[in-house]
């Protein structure tokens, strides 16, 4: 099976899996991009990078969410998604799930990107 077909099918499955809250920051597309990266289907041009904000760009957000998943434990992003099942998105969801604000997590992520080559991101 070709990767393009798998990516298309994965996107459709994720439309069912993700809770689409009334928010614009942690959107369905960003969650799909995280899952694509996590499943090994990221486009070849994607790279971990420190953007001006954590939610700017598909690859930047996907790698940041992947880093959170590795730092805070498997299932962290799933728990963030579950928080949006019955609620509007709120940035405090990150603190509720991870114990840290999204801004403080992003500062640590960016600092670690600067310290290491982006192909080898250290995790806390």
PDB file as gemmi writes it, atoms N, CA and C in Angstrom:
CRYST1    1.000    1.000    1.000  90.00  90.00  90.00 P 1                      
ATOM      1  N   UNK A   1       0.844  -1.180   0.000  1.00  0.00           N  
ATOM      2  CA  UNK A   1       0.000   0.000   0.000  1.00  0.00           C  
ATOM      3  C   UNK A   1       0.889   1.243   0.000  1.00  0.00           C  
ATOM      4  N   UNK A   2       0.530   2.224  -0.766  1.00  0.00           N  
ATOM      5  CA  UNK A   2       1.331   3.426  -0.860  1.00  0.00           C  
ATOM      6  C   UNK A   2       1.101   4.314   0.352  1.00  0.00           C  
ATOM      7  N   UNK A   3       2.175   5.046   0.736  1.00  0.00           N  
ATOM      8  CA  UNK A   3       2.084   5.927   1.899  1.00  0.00           C  
ATOM      9  C   UNK A   3       1.004   6.983   1.733  1.00  0.00           C  
ATOM     10  N   UNK A   4       0.788   7.474   0.514  1.00  0.00           N  
ATOM     11  CA  UNK A   4      -0.228   8.505   0.288  1.00  0.00           C  
ATOM     12  C   UNK A   4      -1.606   7.996   0.676  1.00  0.00           C  
ATOM     13  N   UNK A   5      -1.896   6.725   0.368  1.00  0.00           N  
ATOM     14  CA  UNK A   5      -3.186   6.143   0.730  1.00  0.00           C  
ATOM     15  C   UNK A   5      -3.308   5.984   2.234  1.00  0.00           C  
ATOM     16  N   UNK A   6      -2.225   5.570   2.860  1.00  0.00           N  
ATOM     17  CA  UNK A   6      -2.234   5.408   4.313  1.00  0.00           C  
ATOM     18  C   UNK A   6      -2.450   6.755   4.985  1.00  0.00           C  
ATOM     19  N   UNK A   7      -1.734   7.811   4.519  1.00  0.00           N  
ATOM     20  CA  UNK A   7      -1.896   9.147   5.103  1.00  0.00           C  
ATOM     21  C   UNK A   7      -3.327   9.640   4.946  1.00  0.00           C  
ATOM     22  N   UNK A   8      -3.924   9.424   3.780  1.00  0.00           N  
ATOM     23  CA  UNK A   8      -5.305   9.843   3.556  1.00  0.00           C  
ATOM     24  C   UNK A   8      -6.270   9.117   4.474  1.00  0.00           C  
ATOM     25  N   UNK A   9      -6.091   7.818   4.606  1.00  0.00           N  
ATOM     26  CA  UNK A   9      -6.940   7.033   5.498  1.00  0.00           C  
ATOM     27  C   UNK A   9      -6.739   7.422   6.950  1.00  0.00           C  
ATOM     28  N   UNK A  10      -5.490   7.671   7.329  1.00  0.00           N  
ATOM     29  CA  UNK A  10      -5.172   8.084   8.691  1.00  0.00           C  
ATOM     30  C   UNK A  10      -5.878   9.393   9.020  1.00  0.00           C  
ATOM     31  N   UNK A  11      -5.874  10.318   8.074  1.00  0.00           N  
ATOM     32  CA  UNK A  11      -6.539  11.596   8.289  1.00  0.00           C  
ATOM     33  C   UNK A  11      -8.029  11.403   8.536  1.00  0.00           C  
ATOM     34  N   UNK A  12      -8.667  10.530   7.779  1.00  0.00           N  
ATOM     35  CA  UNK A  12     -10.105  10.286   7.952  1.00  0.00           C  
ATOM     36  C   UNK A  12     -10.405   9.631   9.303  1.00  0.00           C  
ATOM     37  N   UNK A  13      -9.589   8.681   9.692  1.00  0.00           N  
ATOM     38  CA  UNK A  13      -9.774   8.027  10.987  1.00  0.00           C  
ATOM     39  C   UNK A  13      -9.631   9.044  12.109  1.00  0.00           C  
ATOM     40  N   UNK A  14      -8.667   9.925  11.986  1.00  0.00           N  
ATOM     41  CA  UNK A  14      -8.425  10.907  13.040  1.00  0.00           C  
ATOM     42  C   UNK A  14      -9.539  11.936  13.141  1.00  0.00           C  
ATOM     43  N   UNK A  15     -10.256  12.155  12.066  1.00  0.00           N  
ATOM     44  CA  UNK A  15     -11.402  13.060  12.147  1.00  0.00           C  
ATOM     45  C   UNK A  15     -12.431  12.515  13.133  1.00  0.00           C  
ATOM     46  N   UNK A  16     -12.521  11.225  13.224  1.00  0.00           N  
ATOM     47  CA  UNK A  16     -13.435  10.594  14.161  1.00  0.00           C  
ATOM     48  C   UNK A  16     -12.839  10.604  15.568  1.00  0.00           C  
ATOM     49  N   UNK A  17     -11.531  10.387  15.684  1.00  0.00           N  
ATOM     50  CA  UNK A  17     -10.860  10.250  16.975  1.00  0.00           C  
ATOM     51  C   UNK A  17     -10.740  11.558  17.731  1.00  0.00           C  
ATOM     52  N   UNK A  18     -10.500  12.666  17.040  1.00  0.00           N  
ATOM     53  CA  UNK A  18     -10.258  13.928  17.720  1.00  0.00           C  
ATOM     54  C   UNK A  18     -11.558  14.614  18.090  1.00  0.00           C  
ATOM     55  N   UNK A  19     -11.564  15.210  19.257  1.00  0.00           N  
ATOM     56  CA  UNK A  19     -12.715  15.988  19.696  1.00  0.00           C  
ATOM     57  C   UNK A  19     -12.540  17.391  19.165  1.00  0.00           C  
ATOM     58  N   UNK A  20     -13.508  17.855  18.418  1.00  0.00           N  
ATOM     59  CA  UNK A  20     -13.402  19.165  17.801  1.00  0.00           C  
ATOM     60  C   UNK A  20     -14.132  20.176  18.659  1.00  0.00           C  
ATOM     61  N   UNK A  21     -13.367  20.803  19.507  1.00  0.00           N  
ATOM     62  CA  UNK A  21     -13.884  21.794  20.431  1.00  0.00           C  
ATOM     63  C   UNK A  21     -14.000  23.143  19.737  1.00  0.00           C  
ATOM     64  N   UNK A  22     -14.510  24.108  20.432  1.00  0.00           N  
ATOM     65  CA  UNK A  22     -14.606  25.468  19.897  1.00  0.00           C  
ATOM     66  C   UNK A  22     -13.307  26.188  20.217  1.00  0.00           C  
ATOM     67  N   UNK A  23     -12.295  25.928  19.463  1.00  0.00           N  
ATOM     68  CA  UNK A  23     -10.982  26.494  19.703  1.00  0.00           C  
ATOM     69  C   UNK A  23     -10.254  26.612  18.388  1.00  0.00           C  
ATOM     70  N   UNK A  24      -9.194  27.345  18.378  1.00  0.00           N  
ATOM     71  CA  UNK A  24      -8.434  27.455  17.138  1.00  0.00           C  
ATOM     72  C   UNK A  24      -6.973  27.087  17.334  1.00  0.00           C  
ATOM     73  N   UNK A  25      -6.477  27.004  18.546  1.00  0.00           N  
ATOM     74  CA  UNK A  25      -5.055  26.771  18.758  1.00  0.00           C  
ATOM     75  C   UNK A  25      -4.696  25.297  18.611  1.00  0.00           C  
ATOM     76  N   UNK A  26      -5.239  24.452  19.452  1.00  0.00           N  
ATOM     77  CA  UNK A  26      -4.943  23.019  19.381  1.00  0.00           C  
ATOM     78  C   UNK A  26      -6.002  22.371  18.501  1.00  0.00           C  
ATOM     79  N   UNK A  27      -5.948  22.684  17.240  1.00  0.00           N  
ATOM     80  CA  UNK A  27      -6.999  22.282  16.317  1.00  0.00           C  
ATOM     81  C   UNK A  27      -6.851  20.827  15.888  1.00  0.00           C  
ATOM     82  N   UNK A  28      -7.896  20.376  15.236  1.00  0.00           N  
ATOM     83  CA  UNK A  28      -7.913  19.028  14.683  1.00  0.00           C  
ATOM     84  C   UNK A  28      -6.675  18.781  13.816  1.00  0.00           C  
ATOM     85  N   UNK A  29      -6.345  19.759  12.957  1.00  0.00           N  
ATOM     86  CA  UNK A  29      -5.203  19.583  12.055  1.00  0.00           C  
ATOM     87  C   UNK A  29      -3.903  19.392  12.825  1.00  0.00           C  
ATOM     88  N   UNK A  30      -3.741  20.103  13.931  1.00  0.00           N  
ATOM     89  CA  UNK A  30      -2.509  19.971  14.718  1.00  0.00           C  
ATOM     90  C   UNK A  30      -2.436  18.596  15.374  1.00  0.00           C  
ATOM     91  N   UNK A  31      -3.561  18.099  15.849  1.00  0.00           N  
ATOM     92  CA  UNK A  31      -3.573  16.754  16.423  1.00  0.00           C  
ATOM     93  C   UNK A  31      -3.296  15.699  15.361  1.00  0.00           C  
ATOM     94  N   UNK A  32      -3.862  15.888  14.182  1.00  0.00           N  
ATOM     95  CA  UNK A  32      -3.601  14.959  13.075  1.00  0.00           C  
ATOM     96  C   UNK A  32      -2.113  14.974  12.730  1.00  0.00           C  
ATOM     97  N   UNK A  33      -1.512  16.154  12.681  1.00  0.00           N  
ATOM     98  CA  UNK A  33      -0.088  16.235  12.360  1.00  0.00           C  
ATOM     99  C   UNK A  33       0.771  15.556  13.417  1.00  0.00           C  
ATOM    100  N   UNK A  34       0.390  15.686  14.686  1.00  0.00           N  
ATOM    101  CA  UNK A  34       1.106  14.977  15.749  1.00  0.00           C  
ATOM    102  C   UNK A  34       1.021  13.472  15.524  1.00  0.00           C  
ATOM    103  N   UNK A  35      -0.168  12.974  15.220  1.00  0.00           N  
ATOM    104  CA  UNK A  35      -0.338  11.531  15.017  1.00  0.00           C  
ATOM    105  C   UNK A  35       0.424  11.069  13.783  1.00  0.00           C  
ATOM    106  N   UNK A  36       0.402  11.861  12.713  1.00  0.00           N  
ATOM    107  CA  UNK A  36       1.177  11.518  11.511  1.00  0.00           C  
ATOM    108  C   UNK A  36       2.654  11.386  11.851  1.00  0.00           C  
ATOM    109  N   UNK A  37       3.181  12.347  12.599  1.00  0.00           N  
ATOM    110  CA  UNK A  37       4.587  12.302  13.000  1.00  0.00           C  
ATOM    111  C   UNK A  37       4.849  11.093  13.883  1.00  0.00           C  
ATOM    112  N   UNK A  38       4.002  10.911  14.867  1.00  0.00           N  
ATOM    113  CA  UNK A  38       4.162   9.823  15.834  1.00  0.00           C  
ATOM    114  C   UNK A  38       4.083   8.451  15.161  1.00  0.00           C  
ATOM    115  N   UNK A  39       3.292   8.354  14.087  1.00  0.00           N  
ATOM    116  CA  UNK A  39       3.114   7.090  13.372  1.00  0.00           C  
ATOM    117  C   UNK A  39       4.149   6.879  12.271  1.00  0.00           C  
ATOM    118  N   UNK A  40       5.028   7.867  12.072  1.00  0.00           N  
ATOM    119  CA  UNK A  40       6.068   7.721  11.060  1.00  0.00           C  
ATOM    120  C   UNK A  40       5.664   8.163   9.663  1.00  0.00           C  
ATOM    121  N   UNK A  41       4.611   8.963   9.540  1.00  0.00           N  
ATOM    122  CA  UNK A  41       4.137   9.403   8.231  1.00  0.00           C  
ATOM    123  C   UNK A  41       4.304  10.909   8.007  1.00  0.00           C  
ATOM    124  N   UNK A  42       5.255  11.513   8.682  1.00  0.00           N  
ATOM    125  CA  UNK A  42       5.502  12.939   8.482  1.00  0.00           C  
ATOM    126  C   UNK A  42       6.155  13.161   7.122  1.00  0.00           C  
ATOM    127  N   UNK A  43       5.820  14.256   6.460  1.00  0.00           N  
ATOM    128  CA  UNK A  43       6.482  14.573   5.197  1.00  0.00           C  
ATOM    129  C   UNK A  43       7.994  14.717   5.409  1.00  0.00           C  
ATOM    130  N   UNK A  44       8.792  14.400   4.411  1.00  0.00           N  
ATOM    131  CA  UNK A  44      10.248  14.413   4.585  1.00  0.00           C  
ATOM    132  C   UNK A  44      10.840  15.790   4.875  1.00  0.00           C  
ATOM    133  N   UNK A  45      10.123  16.848   4.553  1.00  0.00           N  
ATOM    134  CA  UNK A  45      10.664  18.189   4.801  1.00  0.00           C  
ATOM    135  C   UNK A  45      10.399  18.686   6.223  1.00  0.00           C  
ATOM    136  N   UNK A  46       9.619  17.971   7.011  1.00  0.00           N  
ATOM    137  CA  UNK A  46       9.353  18.389   8.387  1.00  0.00           C  
ATOM    138  C   UNK A  46      10.603  18.231   9.229  1.00  0.00           C  
ATOM    139  N   UNK A  47      10.843  19.202  10.094  1.00  0.00           N  
ATOM    140  CA  UNK A  47      11.974  19.182  11.024  1.00  0.00           C  
ATOM    141  C   UNK A  47      11.543  19.815  12.342  1.00  0.00           C  
ATOM    142  N   UNK A  48      12.123  19.364  13.449  1.00  0.00           N  
ATOM    143  CA  UNK A  48      11.863  20.079  14.707  1.00  0.00           C  
ATOM    144  C   UNK A  48      12.423  21.494  14.573  1.00  0.00           C  
ATOM    145  N   UNK A  49      11.652  22.469  14.989  1.00  0.00           N  
ATOM    146  CA  UNK A  49      12.135  23.845  14.906  1.00  0.00           C  
ATOM    147  C   UNK A  49      11.453  24.691  15.962  1.00  0.00           C  
ATOM    148  N   UNK A  50      12.161  25.705  16.373  1.00  0.00           N  
ATOM    149  CA  UNK A  50      11.615  26.654  17.341  1.00  0.00           C  
ATOM    150  C   UNK A  50      11.002  27.806  16.563  1.00  0.00           C  
ATOM    151  N   UNK A  51       9.700  27.799  16.440  1.00  0.00           N  
ATOM    152  CA  UNK A  51       8.982  28.897  15.785  1.00  0.00           C  
ATOM    153  C   UNK A  51       8.719  29.983  16.820  1.00  0.00           C  
ATOM    154  N   UNK A  52       8.192  31.108  16.363  1.00  0.00           N  
ATOM    155  CA  UNK A  52       7.935  32.188  17.313  1.00  0.00           C  
ATOM    156  C   UNK A  52       6.868  31.801  18.340  1.00  0.00           C  
ATOM    157  N   UNK A  53       5.954  30.924  17.955  1.00  0.00           N  
ATOM    158  CA  UNK A  53       4.942  30.407  18.879  1.00  0.00           C  
ATOM    159  C   UNK A  53       4.822  28.899  18.662  1.00  0.00           C  
ATOM    160  N   UNK A  54       4.358  28.195  19.665  1.00  0.00           N  
ATOM    161  CA  UNK A  54       4.299  26.738  19.586  1.00  0.00           C  
ATOM    162  C   UNK A  54       3.268  26.246  18.581  1.00  0.00           C  
ATOM    163  N   UNK A  55       2.280  27.051  18.267  1.00  0.00           N  
ATOM    164  CA  UNK A  55       1.196  26.598  17.407  1.00  0.00           C  
ATOM    165  C   UNK A  55       1.280  27.156  15.991  1.00  0.00           C  
ATOM    166  N   UNK A  56       2.480  27.579  15.590  1.00  0.00           N  
ATOM    167  CA  UNK A  56       2.670  28.135  14.249  1.00  0.00           C  
ATOM    168  C   UNK A  56       3.320  27.074  13.367  1.00  0.00           C  
ATOM    169  N   UNK A  57       2.602  26.582  12.404  1.00  0.00           N  
ATOM    170  CA  UNK A  57       3.157  25.615  11.458  1.00  0.00           C  
ATOM    171  C   UNK A  57       2.888  24.187  11.861  1.00  0.00           C  
ATOM    172  N   UNK A  58       2.568  23.396  10.871  1.00  0.00           N  
ATOM    173  CA  UNK A  58       2.218  21.998  11.113  1.00  0.00           C  
ATOM    174  C   UNK A  58       3.363  21.219  11.746  1.00  0.00           C  
ATOM    175  N   UNK A  59       4.545  21.334  11.164  1.00  0.00           N  
ATOM    176  CA  UNK A  59       5.673  20.562  11.677  1.00  0.00           C  
ATOM    177  C   UNK A  59       6.113  21.057  13.042  1.00  0.00           C  
ATOM    178  N   UNK A  60       6.150  22.370  13.237  1.00  0.00           N  
ATOM    179  CA  UNK A  60       6.576  22.916  14.530  1.00  0.00           C  
ATOM    180  C   UNK A  60       5.665  22.411  15.646  1.00  0.00           C  
ATOM    181  N   UNK A  61       4.371  22.455  15.419  1.00  0.00           N  
ATOM    182  CA  UNK A  61       3.426  22.004  16.442  1.00  0.00           C  
ATOM    183  C   UNK A  61       3.489  20.491  16.627  1.00  0.00           C  
ATOM    184  N   UNK A  62       3.594  19.753  15.543  1.00  0.00           N  
ATOM    185  CA  UNK A  62       3.649  18.289  15.650  1.00  0.00           C  
ATOM    186  C   UNK A  62       4.861  17.836  16.459  1.00  0.00           C  
ATOM    187  N   UNK A  63       6.030  18.418  16.169  1.00  0.00           N  
ATOM    188  CA  UNK A  63       7.232  18.036  16.918  1.00  0.00           C  
ATOM    189  C   UNK A  63       7.144  18.471  18.380  1.00  0.00           C  
ATOM    190  N   UNK A  64       6.544  19.628  18.637  1.00  0.00           N  
ATOM    191  CA  UNK A  64       6.371  20.082  20.013  1.00  0.00           C  
ATOM    192  C   UNK A  64       5.436  19.144  20.772  1.00  0.00           C  
ATOM    193  N   UNK A  65       4.316  18.784  20.172  1.00  0.00           N  
ATOM    194  CA  UNK A  65       3.399  17.846  20.825  1.00  0.00           C  
ATOM    195  C   UNK A  65       4.050  16.478  21.031  1.00  0.00           C  
ATOM    196  N   UNK A  66       4.861  16.053  20.080  1.00  0.00           N  
ATOM    197  CA  UNK A  66       5.594  14.791  20.221  1.00  0.00           C  
ATOM    198  C   UNK A  66       6.569  14.864  21.389  1.00  0.00           C  
ATOM    199  N   UNK A  67       7.236  15.999  21.530  1.00  0.00           N  
ATOM    200  CA  UNK A  67       8.168  16.209  22.644  1.00  0.00           C  
ATOM    201  C   UNK A  67       7.415  16.150  23.970  1.00  0.00           C  
ATOM    202  N   UNK A  68       6.238  16.785  24.038  1.00  0.00           N  
ATOM    203  CA  UNK A  68       5.427  16.725  25.260  1.00  0.00           C  
ATOM    204  C   UNK A  68       5.069  15.284  25.576  1.00  0.00           C  
ATOM    205  N   UNK A  69       4.659  14.542  24.557  1.00  0.00           N  
ATOM    206  CA  UNK A  69       4.292  13.134  24.748  1.00  0.00           C  
ATOM    207  C   UNK A  69       5.456  12.341  25.334  1.00  0.00           C  
ATOM    208  N   UNK A  70       6.662  12.602  24.852  1.00  0.00           N  
ATOM    209  CA  UNK A  70       7.831  11.873  25.345  1.00  0.00           C  
ATOM    210  C   UNK A  70       8.253  12.353  26.727  1.00  0.00           C  
ATOM    211  N   UNK A  71       8.121  13.638  26.991  1.00  0.00           N  
ATOM    212  CA  UNK A  71       8.506  14.192  28.301  1.00  0.00           C  
ATOM    213  C   UNK A  71       7.525  13.837  29.403  1.00  0.00           C  
ATOM    214  N   UNK A  72       6.261  13.927  29.086  1.00  0.00           N  
ATOM    215  CA  UNK A  72       5.220  13.794  30.112  1.00  0.00           C  
ATOM    216  C   UNK A  72       4.588  12.414  30.145  1.00  0.00           C  
ATOM    217  N   UNK A  73       4.965  11.580  29.216  1.00  0.00           N  
ATOM    218  CA  UNK A  73       4.491  10.212  29.228  1.00  0.00           C  
ATOM    219  C   UNK A  73       3.506   9.901  28.117  1.00  0.00           C  
ATOM    220  N   UNK A  74       3.547   8.651  27.720  1.00  0.00           N  
ATOM    221  CA  UNK A  74       2.646   8.187  26.667  1.00  0.00           C  
ATOM    222  C   UNK A  74       1.197   8.410  27.083  1.00  0.00           C  
ATOM    223  N   UNK A  75       0.418   8.949  26.164  1.00  0.00           N  
ATOM    224  CA  UNK A  75      -0.983   9.209  26.439  1.00  0.00           C  
ATOM    225  C   UNK A  75      -1.281  10.655  26.815  1.00  0.00           C  
ATOM    226  N   UNK A  76      -0.247  11.469  26.951  1.00  0.00           N  
ATOM    227  CA  UNK A  76      -0.449  12.870  27.353  1.00  0.00           C  
ATOM    228  C   UNK A  76      -1.286  13.629  26.328  1.00  0.00           C  
ATOM    229  N   UNK A  77      -0.961  13.496  25.057  1.00  0.00           N  
ATOM    230  CA  UNK A  77      -1.707  14.216  24.030  1.00  0.00           C  
ATOM    231  C   UNK A  77      -3.118  13.647  23.907  1.00  0.00           C  
ATOM    232  N   UNK A  78      -3.265  12.370  24.110  1.00  0.00           N  
ATOM    233  CA  UNK A  78      -4.597  11.767  24.124  1.00  0.00           C  
ATOM    234  C   UNK A  78      -5.434  12.372  25.255  1.00  0.00           C  
ATOM    235  N   UNK A  79      -4.819  12.583  26.425  1.00  0.00           N  
ATOM    236  CA  UNK A  79      -5.547  13.189  27.543  1.00  0.00           C  
ATOM    237  C   UNK A  79      -5.927  14.641  27.235  1.00  0.00           C  
ATOM    238  N   UNK A  80      -5.041  15.375  26.546  1.00  0.00           N  
ATOM    239  CA  UNK A  80      -5.397  16.729  26.120  1.00  0.00           C  
ATOM    240  C   UNK A  80      -6.608  16.694  25.190  1.00  0.00           C  
ATOM    241  N   UNK A  81      -6.587  15.762  24.266  1.00  0.00           N  
ATOM    242  CA  UNK A  81      -7.715  15.601  23.351  1.00  0.00           C  
ATOM    243  C   UNK A  81      -8.996  15.284  24.127  1.00  0.00           C  
ATOM    244  N   UNK A  82      -8.895  14.407  25.099  1.00  0.00           N  
ATOM    245  CA  UNK A  82     -10.067  14.030  25.889  1.00  0.00           C  
ATOM    246  C   UNK A  82     -10.623  15.210  26.680  1.00  0.00           C  
ATOM    247  N   UNK A  83      -9.762  16.115  27.117  1.00  0.00           N  
ATOM    248  CA  UNK A  83     -10.226  17.303  27.840  1.00  0.00           C  
ATOM    249  C   UNK A  83     -11.172  18.129  26.983  1.00  0.00           C  
ATOM    250  N   UNK A  84     -11.002  18.062  25.687  1.00  0.00           N  
ATOM    251  CA  UNK A  84     -11.809  18.877  24.788  1.00  0.00           C  
ATOM    252  C   UNK A  84     -13.111  18.197  24.381  1.00  0.00           C  
ATOM    253  N   UNK A  85     -13.333  17.009  24.909  1.00  0.00           N  
ATOM    254  CA  UNK A  85     -14.560  16.286  24.564  1.00  0.00           C  
ATOM    255  C   UNK A  85     -15.793  17.069  25.001  1.00  0.00           C  
ATOM    256  N   UNK A  86     -15.760  17.579  26.209  1.00  0.00           N  
ATOM    257  CA  UNK A  86     -16.930  18.247  26.764  1.00  0.00           C  
ATOM    258  C   UNK A  86     -16.700  19.720  27.084  1.00  0.00           C  
ATOM    259  N   UNK A  87     -15.544  20.256  26.694  1.00  0.00           N  
ATOM    260  CA  UNK A  87     -15.204  21.629  27.062  1.00  0.00           C  
ATOM    261  C   UNK A  87     -14.635  22.385  25.886  1.00  0.00           C  
ATOM    262  N   UNK A  88     -14.687  23.691  25.984  1.00  0.00           N  
ATOM    263  CA  UNK A  88     -13.985  24.529  25.025  1.00  0.00           C  
ATOM    264  C   UNK A  88     -12.500  24.458  25.359  1.00  0.00           C  
ATOM    265  N   UNK A  89     -11.669  24.645  24.337  1.00  0.00           N  
ATOM    266  CA  UNK A  89     -10.225  24.658  24.563  1.00  0.00           C  
ATOM    267  C   UNK A  89      -9.873  25.791  25.513  1.00  0.00           C  
ATOM    268  N   UNK A  90      -8.991  25.479  26.438  1.00  0.00           N  
ATOM    269  CA  UNK A  90      -8.477  26.466  27.374  1.00  0.00           C  
ATOM    270  C   UNK A  90      -7.006  26.146  27.584  1.00  0.00           C  
ATOM    271  N   UNK A  91      -6.140  27.146  27.570  1.00  0.00           N  
ATOM    272  CA  UNK A  91      -4.706  26.883  27.695  1.00  0.00           C  
ATOM    273  C   UNK A  91      -4.377  26.213  29.018  1.00  0.00           C  
ATOM    274  N   UNK A  92      -5.245  26.355  30.022  1.00  0.00           N  
ATOM    275  CA  UNK A  92      -4.998  25.693  31.303  1.00  0.00           C  
ATOM    276  C   UNK A  92      -5.095  24.176  31.197  1.00  0.00           C  
ATOM    277  N   UNK A  93      -5.652  23.673  30.100  1.00  0.00           N  
ATOM    278  CA  UNK A  93      -5.709  22.225  29.907  1.00  0.00           C  
ATOM    279  C   UNK A  93      -4.310  21.622  29.915  1.00  0.00           C  
ATOM    280  N   UNK A  94      -3.340  22.339  29.352  1.00  0.00           N  
ATOM    281  CA  UNK A  94      -1.967  21.844  29.354  1.00  0.00           C  
ATOM    282  C   UNK A  94      -1.466  21.684  30.783  1.00  0.00           C  
ATOM    283  N   UNK A  95      -1.715  22.678  31.622  1.00  0.00           N  
ATOM    284  CA  UNK A  95      -1.268  22.606  33.014  1.00  0.00           C  
ATOM    285  C   UNK A  95      -1.992  21.494  33.762  1.00  0.00           C  
ATOM    286  N   UNK A  96      -3.290  21.346  33.497  1.00  0.00           N  
ATOM    287  CA  UNK A  96      -4.058  20.285  34.148  1.00  0.00           C  
ATOM    288  C   UNK A  96      -3.516  18.906  33.798  1.00  0.00           C  
ATOM    289  N   UNK A  97      -3.103  18.726  32.550  1.00  0.00           N  
ATOM    290  CA  UNK A  97      -2.656  17.413  32.080  1.00  0.00           C  
ATOM    291  C   UNK A  97      -1.167  17.177  32.356  1.00  0.00           C  
ATOM    292  N   UNK A  98      -0.334  18.216  32.162  1.00  0.00           N  
ATOM    293  CA  UNK A  98       1.120  18.024  32.269  1.00  0.00           C  
ATOM    294  C   UNK A  98       1.728  18.556  33.561  1.00  0.00           C  
ATOM    295  N   UNK A  99       1.005  19.429  34.245  1.00  0.00           N  
ATOM    296  CA  UNK A  99       1.558  20.070  35.439  1.00  0.00           C  
ATOM    297  C   UNK A  99       2.322  21.348  35.119  1.00  0.00           C  
ATOM    298  N   UNK A 100       2.453  21.671  33.835  1.00  0.00           N  
ATOM    299  CA  UNK A 100       3.171  22.871  33.394  1.00  0.00           C  
ATOM    300  C   UNK A 100       2.319  23.632  32.388  1.00  0.00           C  
ATOM    301  N   UNK A 101       2.535  24.934  32.313  1.00  0.00           N  
ATOM    302  CA  UNK A 101       1.834  25.719  31.302  1.00  0.00           C  
ATOM    303  C   UNK A 101       2.420  25.415  29.933  1.00  0.00           C  
ATOM    304  N   UNK A 102       1.630  25.622  28.887  1.00  0.00           N  
ATOM    305  CA  UNK A 102       2.119  25.387  27.532  1.00  0.00           C  
ATOM    306  C   UNK A 102       3.291  26.324  27.230  1.00  0.00           C  
ATOM    307  N   UNK A 103       3.244  27.544  27.747  1.00  0.00           N  
ATOM    308  CA  UNK A 103       4.342  28.487  27.500  1.00  0.00           C  
ATOM    309  C   UNK A 103       5.640  28.018  28.148  1.00  0.00           C  
ATOM    310  N   UNK A 104       5.569  27.528  29.386  1.00  0.00           N  
ATOM    311  CA  UNK A 104       6.799  27.058  30.031  1.00  0.00           C  
ATOM    312  C   UNK A 104       7.334  25.798  29.354  1.00  0.00           C  
ATOM    313  N   UNK A 105       6.442  24.925  28.912  1.00  0.00           N  
ATOM    314  CA  UNK A 105       6.882  23.743  28.168  1.00  0.00           C  
ATOM    315  C   UNK A 105       7.591  24.153  26.883  1.00  0.00           C  
ATOM    316  N   UNK A 106       7.024  25.139  26.184  1.00  0.00           N  
ATOM    317  CA  UNK A 106       7.610  25.560  24.918  1.00  0.00           C  
ATOM    318  C   UNK A 106       8.969  26.226  25.120  1.00  0.00           C  
ATOM    319  N   UNK A 107       9.139  26.947  26.200  1.00  0.00           N  
ATOM    320  CA  UNK A 107      10.443  27.558  26.498  1.00  0.00           C  
ATOM    321  C   UNK A 107      11.504  26.475  26.677  1.00  0.00           C  
ATOM    322  N   UNK A 108      11.175  25.442  27.443  1.00  0.00           N  
ATOM    323  CA  UNK A 108      12.123  24.337  27.659  1.00  0.00           C  
ATOM    324  C   UNK A 108      12.419  23.625  26.341  1.00  0.00           C  
ATOM    325  N   UNK A 109      11.384  23.362  25.566  1.00  0.00           N  
ATOM    326  CA  UNK A 109      11.553  22.708  24.261  1.00  0.00           C  
ATOM    327  C   UNK A 109      12.500  23.519  23.371  1.00  0.00           C  
ATOM    328  N   UNK A 110      12.272  24.806  23.268  1.00  0.00           N  
ATOM    329  CA  UNK A 110      13.118  25.663  22.423  1.00  0.00           C  
ATOM    330  C   UNK A 110      14.554  25.714  22.925  1.00  0.00           C  
ATOM    331  N   UNK A 111      14.730  25.779  24.237  1.00  0.00           N  
ATOM    332  CA  UNK A 111      16.081  25.768  24.802  1.00  0.00           C  
ATOM    333  C   UNK A 111      16.801  24.471  24.447  1.00  0.00           C  
ATOM    334  N   UNK A 112      16.091  23.364  24.523  1.00  0.00           N  
ATOM    335  CA  UNK A 112      16.710  22.079  24.195  1.00  0.00           C  
ATOM    336  C   UNK A 112      17.020  21.976  22.710  1.00  0.00           C  
ATOM    337  N   UNK A 113      16.174  22.548  21.880  1.00  0.00           N  
ATOM    338  CA  UNK A 113      16.478  22.554  20.446  1.00  0.00           C  
ATOM    339  C   UNK A 113      17.750  23.334  20.158  1.00  0.00           C  
ATOM    340  N   UNK A 114      17.941  24.431  20.845  1.00  0.00           N  
ATOM    341  CA  UNK A 114      19.142  25.253  20.644  1.00  0.00           C  
ATOM    342  C   UNK A 114      20.395  24.519  21.099  1.00  0.00           C  
ATOM    343  N   UNK A 115      20.273  23.710  22.143  1.00  0.00           N  
ATOM    344  CA  UNK A 115      21.436  23.003  22.703  1.00  0.00           C  
ATOM    345  C   UNK A 115      21.916  21.862  21.822  1.00  0.00           C  
ATOM    346  N   UNK A 116      21.019  21.221  21.156  1.00  0.00           N  
ATOM    347  CA  UNK A 116      21.361  20.030  20.370  1.00  0.00           C  
ATOM    348  C   UNK A 116      21.030  20.220  18.911  1.00  0.00           C  
ATOM    349  N   UNK A 117      21.640  19.427  18.092  1.00  0.00           N  
ATOM    350  CA  UNK A 117      21.272  19.358  16.684  1.00  0.00           C  
ATOM    351  C   UNK A 117      19.822  18.914  16.612  1.00  0.00           C  
ATOM    352  N   UNK A 118      19.030  19.519  15.733  1.00  0.00           N  
ATOM    353  CA  UNK A 118      17.597  19.237  15.685  1.00  0.00           C  
ATOM    354  C   UNK A 118      17.266  17.796  15.332  1.00  0.00           C  
ATOM    355  N   UNK A 119      18.229  17.052  14.817  1.00  0.00           N  
ATOM    356  CA  UNK A 119      17.944  15.646  14.530  1.00  0.00           C  
ATOM    357  C   UNK A 119      18.006  14.787  15.780  1.00  0.00           C  
ATOM    358  N   UNK A 120      18.507  15.338  16.856  1.00  0.00           N  
ATOM    359  CA  UNK A 120      18.643  14.601  18.099  1.00  0.00           C  
ATOM    360  C   UNK A 120      18.113  15.445  19.247  1.00  0.00           C  
ATOM    361  N   UNK A 121      16.808  15.529  19.398  1.00  0.00           N  
ATOM    362  CA  UNK A 121      16.208  16.362  20.436  1.00  0.00           C  
ATOM    363  C   UNK A 121      16.301  15.651  21.768  1.00  0.00           C  
ATOM    364  N   UNK A 122      16.882  16.302  22.769  1.00  0.00           N  
ATOM    365  CA  UNK A 122      16.897  15.702  24.101  1.00  0.00           C  
ATOM    366  C   UNK A 122      15.534  15.858  24.759  1.00  0.00           C  
ATOM    367  N   UNK A 123      15.172  14.932  25.595  1.00  0.00           N  
ATOM    368  CA  UNK A 123      13.905  14.990  26.304  1.00  0.00           C  
ATOM    369  C   UNK A 123      14.198  15.073  27.790  1.00  0.00           C  
ATOM    370  N   UNK A 124      13.354  15.799  28.497  1.00  0.00           N  
ATOM    371  CA  UNK A 124      13.538  15.926  29.957  1.00  0.00           C  
ATOM    372  C   UNK A 124      12.958  14.730  30.664  1.00  0.00           C  
TER     373      UNK A 124                                                      
END                                                                             
